[in-house]
Amino acid sequence: MRRTGRFLLLALAAAGLLALAVGVAAALALRASGLSARPEPSALEARLARAARRFAVPAGVRALRNPVRPGPAVLAEARAHFADHCASCHGNDGGGGTELGRRLYPRAPDMRLPATQLLTDGELFDVIENGVRMTGMPGWGGDAPPEESWKLVLFIRHLPDVTPAELLEMERLNPVGPRERREREEDERFLRGDPAAPAAR
């Protein structure tokens, strides 16, 4: 009994020292780089973040299977939703190479790669529904029925195989700001042969 108590005490002390060492290392890293979002997250930081995310998703949620059946209509609906709501950070192709996605800390992930594709359906659903703290990923749960998030999970699984035709369709569905909308309208008027709009004064 004494031996077990001593072992438990040593294990707790070792865990405490490890936590202290990690805290000191984190403080030193923060002191060296400040709170700037410019540098790339370190490999250790990325590994710890992935481990924390996995730990934070309850096992029951992680084990969930997608209840939505894949099909062309469902995929088209999810593709349109992704183009309108997700592509500003993740890009139409899911690569995260947008201006906004590259400036987030951590960067928007390339969802075509194993780090995302190997997540379970439940983990992907949880990220969409609840977001990820201390990143740019908001939680979208409650804004739409859960079925919409499950459809997005299907589209995320499809990202490695997205076609040029699908990307072109998504480009037309991406939200645009007022200036870009005005430029598109001017281009369309020009292509139709309509007279140029009067110059702004």
Summary of the structure (lengths in Angstrom):
residues: 201
radius of gyration: 23.0
end to end distance: 89.0
largest distance: 93.3
contacts: 471
relative contact order: 0.10
helix: 64%
strand: 0%
